[in-house]
């Protein structure tokens, strides 16, 4: 049976067609051997994405109240349409590129109101010598809290001149990540959440359930999704490990107490 075409969106954090682009092209070649692929590059350097102003309007009132009038709604729609998203960035100053950081900051409201639970994410970084591990960990946190199922990570070294053994190793890790990504894209259902995922859900619910006055947009979103119902174990209806569920209950209890304490103290005295 012929497999349907998978739409892959690459959020490209590099300002040029260098090592990161070539790694993504290698990834594309491997995926095309697995099933039909529609590959789209979103070059952050070319889009109108204004820096976050830190006004918190998106948190308290909703993303439509952001004073920036740019391409953010279009970019979010592209992520919704895609089956899988590749977050690709070179390592600059031991972190993501400036373009990628602007992108992440601009969509900060999704940390509070996650939404990409039916999407798979592959994380790809390139570094001359150091930084891949830390940057991949950061991207993992971002994509995971946004709701993505992490399905492949790869960090490759690109120092010049690159010895043949390193070239071979880069190809190996890209192929491994591509295989994991392809398997996830074939899978009809989402995997069960890990302990960290469950703790995120429980900790956030403890907070947003009490923030109707402080952050009404967040409260309305969580209530509309049904996530404030104490019987709900996770963002989506998938099996949750009983041990993770138990630990999550404890996390939620402690988080609720901390939020209550801060609300009682008031903004000027919060810890």
Secondary structure as a PSIPRED ss2 file (coil, helix, strand):
# PSIPRED VFORMAT (PSIPRED V4.0)

   1 X C   1.000  0.000  0.000
   2 X C   1.000  0.000  0.000
   3 X C   1.000  0.000  0.000
   4 X C   1.000  0.000  0.000
   5 X C   1.000  0.000  0.000
   6 X E   0.000  0.000  1.000
   7 X E   0.000  0.000  1.000
   8 X E   0.000  0.000  1.000
   9 X E   0.000  0.000  1.000
  10 X E   0.000  0.000  1.000
  11 X E   0.000  0.000  1.000
  12 X E   0.000  0.000  1.000
  13 X C   1.000  0.000  0.000
  14 X C   1.000  0.000  0.000
  15 X C   1.000  0.000  0.000
  16 X C   1.000  0.000  0.000
  17 X C   1.000  0.000  0.000
  18 X C   1.000  0.000  0.000
  19 X H   0.000  1.000  0.000
  20 X H   0.000  1.000  0.000
  21 X H   0.000  1.000  0.000
  22 X H   0.000  1.000  0.000
  23 X H   0.000  1.000  0.000
  24 X H   0.000  1.000  0.000
  25 X H   0.000  1.000  0.000
  26 X H   0.000  1.000  0.000
  27 X H   0.000  1.000  0.000
  28 X H   0.000  1.000  0.000
  29 X H   0.000  1.000  0.000
  30 X H   0.000  1.000  0.000
  31 X H   0.000  1.000  0.000
  32 X H   0.000  1.000  0.000
  33 X C   1.000  0.000  0.000
  34 X C   1.000  0.000  0.000
  35 X C   1.000  0.000  0.000
  36 X C   1.000  0.000  0.000
  37 X E   0.000  0.000  1.000
  38 X E   0.000  0.000  1.000
  39 X E   0.000  0.000  1.000
  40 X E   0.000  0.000  1.000
  41 X E   0.000  0.000  1.000
  42 X E   0.000  0.000  1.000
  43 X E   0.000  0.000  1.000
  44 X H   0.000  1.000  0.000
  45 X H   0.000  1.000  0.000
  46 X H   0.000  1.000  0.000
  47 X C   1.000  0.000  0.000
  48 X C   1.000  0.000  0.000
  49 X C   1.000  0.000  0.000
  50 X C   1.000  0.000  0.000
  51 X C   1.000  0.000  0.000
  52 X C   1.000  0.000  0.000
  53 X C   1.000  0.000  0.000
  54 X C   1.000  0.000  0.000
  55 X C   1.000  0.000  0.000
  56 X C   1.000  0.000  0.000
  57 X H   0.000  1.000  0.000
  58 X H   0.000  1.000  0.000
  59 X H   0.000  1.000  0.000
  60 X H   0.000  1.000  0.000
  61 X C   1.000  0.000  0.000
  62 X C   1.000  0.000  0.000
  63 X H   0.000  1.000  0.000
  64 X H   0.000  1.000  0.000
  65 X H   0.000  1.000  0.000
  66 X C   1.000  0.000  0.000
  67 X C   1.000  0.000  0.000
  68 X C   1.000  0.000  0.000
  69 X C   1.000  0.000  0.000
  70 X C   1.000  0.000  0.000
  71 X C   1.000  0.000  0.000
  72 X H   0.000  1.000  0.000
  73 X H   0.000  1.000  0.000
  74 X H   0.000  1.000  0.000
  75 X H   0.000  1.000  0.000
  76 X H   0.000  1.000  0.000
  77 X H   0.000  1.000  0.000
  78 X H   0.000  1.000  0.000
  79 X H   0.000  1.000  0.000
  80 X H   0.000  1.000  0.000
  81 X H   0.000  1.000  0.000
  82 X C   1.000  0.000  0.000
  83 X C   1.000  0.000  0.000
  84 X E   0.000  0.000  1.000
  85 X E   0.000  0.000  1.000
  86 X E   0.000  0.000  1.000
  87 X E   0.000  0.000  1.000
  88 X E   0.000  0.000  1.000
  89 X E   0.000  0.000  1.000
  90 X E   0.000  0.000  1.000
  91 X C   1.000  0.000  0.000
  92 X E   0.000  0.000  1.000
  93 X C   1.000  0.000  0.000
  94 X C   1.000  0.000  0.000
  95 X E   0.000  0.000  1.000
  96 X C   1.000  0.000  0.000
  97 X C   1.000  0.000  0.000
  98 X H   0.000  1.000  0.000
  99 X H   0.000  1.000  0.000
 100 X H   0.000  1.000  0.000
 101 X H   0.000  1.000  0.000
 102 X H   0.000  1.000  0.000
 103 X H   0.000  1.000  0.000
 104 X H   0.000  1.000  0.000
 105 X H   0.000  1.000  0.000
 106 X H   0.000  1.000  0.000
 107 X C   1.000  0.000  0.000
 108 X C   1.000  0.000  0.000
 109 X H   0.000  1.000  0.000
 110 X H   0.000  1.000  0.000
 111 X H   0.000  1.000  0.000
 112 X H   0.000  1.000  0.000
 113 X C   1.000  0.000  0.000
 114 X C   1.000  0.000  0.000
 115 X C   1.000  0.000  0.000
 116 X C   1.000  0.000  0.000
 117 X C   1.000  0.000  0.000
 118 X C   1.000  0.000  0.000
 119 X C   1.000  0.000  0.000
 120 X E   0.000  0.000  1.000
 121 X E   0.000  0.000  1.000
 122 X E   0.000  0.000  1.000
 123 X E   0.000  0.000  1.000
 124 X E   0.000  0.000  1.000
 125 X E   0.000  0.000  1.000
 126 X E   0.000  0.000  1.000
 127 X E   0.000  0.000  1.000
 128 X C   1.000  0.000  0.000
 129 X C   1.000  0.000  0.000
 130 X C   1.000  0.000  0.000
 131 X C   1.000  0.000  0.000
 132 X H   0.000  1.000  0.000
 133 X H   0.000  1.000  0.000
 134 X H   0.000  1.000  0.000
 135 X H   0.000  1.000  0.000
 136 X H   0.000  1.000  0.000
 137 X H   0.000  1.000  0.000
 138 X H   0.000  1.000  0.000
 139 X H   0.000  1.000  0.000
 140 X H   0.000  1.000  0.000
 141 X H   0.000  1.000  0.000
 142 X H   0.000  1.000  0.000
 143 X H   0.000  1.000  0.000
 144 X H   0.000  1.000  0.000
 145 X H   0.000  1.000  0.000
 146 X H   0.000  1.000  0.000
 147 X C   1.000  0.000  0.000
 148 X C   1.000  0.000  0.000
 149 X E   0.000  0.000  1.000
 150 X E   0.000  0.000  1.000
 151 X E   0.000  0.000  1.000
 152 X E   0.000  0.000  1.000
 153 X E   0.000  0.000  1.000
 154 X E   0.000  0.000  1.000
 155 X E   0.000  0.000  1.000
 156 X E   0.000  0.000  1.000
 157 X E   0.000  0.000  1.000
 158 X C   1.000  0.000  0.000
 159 X C   1.000  0.000  0.000
 160 X C   1.000  0.000  0.000
 161 X C   1.000  0.000  0.000
 162 X C   1.000  0.000  0.000
 163 X C   1.000  0.000  0.000
 164 X H   0.000  1.000  0.000
 165 X H   0.000  1.000  0.000
 166 X H   0.000  1.000  0.000
 167 X H   0.000  1.000  0.000
 168 X H   0.000  1.000  0.000
 169 X H   0.000  1.000  0.000
 170 X H   0.000  1.000  0.000
 171 X H   0.000  1.000  0.000
 172 X H   0.000  1.000  0.000
 173 X H   0.000  1.000  0.000
 174 X H   0.000  1.000  0.000
 175 X H   0.000  1.000  0.000
 176 X H   0.000  1.000  0.000
 177 X H   0.000  1.000  0.000
 178 X H   0.000  1.000  0.000
 179 X H   0.000  1.000  0.000
 180 X H   0.000  1.000  0.000
 181 X H   0.000  1.000  0.000
 182 X H   0.000  1.000  0.000
 183 X H   0.000  1.000  0.000
 184 X H   0.000  1.000  0.000
 185 X H   0.000  1.000  0.000
 186 X H   0.000  1.000  0.000
 187 X C   1.000  0.000  0.000
 188 X C   1.000  0.000  0.000
 189 X C   1.000  0.000  0.000
 190 X C   1.000  0.000  0.000
 191 X C   1.000  0.000  0.000
 192 X C   1.000  0.000  0.000
 193 X C   1.000  0.000  0.000
 194 X C   1.000  0.000  0.000
 195 X H   0.000  1.000  0.000
 196 X H   0.000  1.000  0.000
 197 X H   0.000  1.000  0.000
 198 X H   0.000  1.000  0.000
 199 X H   0.000  1.000  0.000
 200 X H   0.000  1.000  0.000
 201 X H   0.000  1.000  0.000
 202 X H   0.000  1.000  0.000
 203 X H   0.000  1.000  0.000
 204 X H   0.000  1.000  0.000
 205 X H   0.000  1.000  0.000
 206 X H   0.000  1.000  0.000
 207 X H   0.000  1.000  0.000
 208 X H   0.000  1.000  0.000
 209 X C   1.000  0.000  0.000
 210 X C   1.000  0.000  0.000
 211 X C   1.000  0.000  0.000
 212 X C   1.000  0.000  0.000
 213 X C   1.000  0.000  0.000
 214 X C   1.000  0.000  0.000
 215 X C   1.000  0.000  0.000
 216 X H   0.000  1.000  0.000
 217 X H   0.000  1.000  0.000
 218 X H   0.000  1.000  0.000
 219 X H   0.000  1.000  0.000
 220 X H   0.000  1.000  0.000
 221 X H   0.000  1.000  0.000
 222 X H   0.000  1.000  0.000
 223 X H   0.000  1.000  0.000
 224 X H   0.000  1.000  0.000
 225 X H   0.000  1.000  0.000
 226 X C   1.000  0.000  0.000
 227 X C   1.000  0.000  0.000
 228 X C   1.000  0.000  0.000
 229 X C   1.000  0.000  0.000
 230 X C   1.000  0.000  0.000
 231 X C   1.000  0.000  0.000
 232 X C   1.000  0.000  0.000
 233 X C   1.000  0.000  0.000
 234 X C   1.000  0.000  0.000
 235 X C   1.000  0.000  0.000
 236 X C   1.000  0.000  0.000
 237 X C   1.000  0.000  0.000
 238 X C   1.000  0.000  0.000
 239 X C   1.000  0.000  0.000
 240 X C   1.000  0.000  0.000
 241 X C   1.000  0.000  0.000
 242 X H   0.000  1.000  0.000
 243 X H   0.000  1.000  0.000
 244 X H   0.000  1.000  0.000
 245 X H   0.000  1.000  0.000
 246 X H   0.000  1.000  0.000
 247 X H   0.000  1.000  0.000
 248 X H   0.000  1.000  0.000
 249 X H   0.000  1.000  0.000
 250 X H   0.000  1.000  0.000
 251 X H   0.000  1.000  0.000
 252 X H   0.000  1.000  0.000
 253 X H   0.000  1.000  0.000
 254 X H   0.000  1.000  0.000
 255 X H   0.000  1.000  0.000
 256 X H   0.000  1.000  0.000
 257 X H   0.000  1.000  0.000
 258 X H   0.000  1.000  0.000
 259 X H   0.000  1.000  0.000
 260 X H   0.000  1.000  0.000
 261 X H   0.000  1.000  0.000
 262 X H   0.000  1.000  0.000
 263 X H   0.000  1.000  0.000
 264 X H   0.000  1.000  0.000
 265 X H   0.000  1.000  0.000
 266 X C   1.000  0.000  0.000
 267 X H   0.000  1.000  0.000
 268 X H   0.000  1.000  0.000
 269 X H   0.000  1.000  0.000
 270 X C   1.000  0.000  0.000
 271 X C   1.000  0.000  0.000
